Amino acid sequence: MTLAALLAAGVVLNGIASVLAYRRGSVDAGGALVGTAVGAIIFGFGGPLFWSVLVAFFVTSTAAGLLRHREKEWLSSIHQKGERRDLVQVLANGGLGALTAVFYAITRNPAWAAAFAVSFAASNADTWASEIGVLSRGTPRSLVTFRPVPRGISGGVTLRGTLAAFAGALLIGLVFAVANLALRVLPVGFLRVVFFVGFGGFAGSLVDSLFGATIQAGYESVDESGGRRLTERRRSVTGAPNVLVRGLVFVNNDMVNFLSGTVVTGLALLVAPRVF
């Protein structure tokens, strides 16, 4: 098939998926449109191998978000954005993948294919860690200071969340390795692909937590009774501005996702030629 035909097919396939995601409340209208574009680029330039990774990420990250959903509704009082992913969130999680797919199509360098898989493994690891880790009974601790932090705040880690991050990254590695058996984009053994992508994605989730605990903006809000708590929202539910107590005001969770993804994708590009 020509590139134009692949892109057209990608628009149809990803358009259907985006409509379904929009109807069930996973993304808003902007997120659905950008998701269609990102998915079409990945399918058009990367083919079935790359697209299988995107599908695995979309399905499993959505499922993780639905896990014990009602128990996580209180997170809306801490997180800046709601449950629906907007266009910025979609780009933060999938933009690097689309870019690496384009560069792979241009160069046919296996390193770009490996970097693509690692970028989505990192996104999946972060999503699983957030959605499953917040259900942990243990107290989250800062990755930097190891002191207790409020549940749901970026930079806090738990054993359950850490194991979920590794499992989420490893799943993407397995999907990519299985598809690679048929298409042979990476001329190496199955297990090498699994562990490179899996450990690369897990490393990305750790970088994400590190940035979340250091440079991501954290605010202190005061409720009606005078109680204080840490939040990621710039304003309280009443509209009053919250006080910045850590990080940089322009670094939110979307920025952290993008930065951590860029770091781990860049490292994958550097290391991949030595492995593949």
Secondary structure, 3 states (H helix, E strand, C coil): CCHHHHHHHHHHHHHHHHHHHHHCCCECHHHHHHHHHHHHHHHHHHHHHHHHHHHHHHHHHHHHHHCCHHHHHHHHHCCCCCCCECHHHHHHHHHHHHHHHHHHHHHCCHHHHHHHHHHHHHHHHHHHHHHHHCCCCCCCEECCCCCECCCCCCCEECHHHHHHHHHHHHHHHHHHHHHHHHHCCCCCCHHHHHHHHHHHHHHHHHHHHHHHHHCECEEEEECCCCCEEEECCCECCCCCECEEEECECCCCHHHHHHHHHHHHHHHHHHHHHHHC
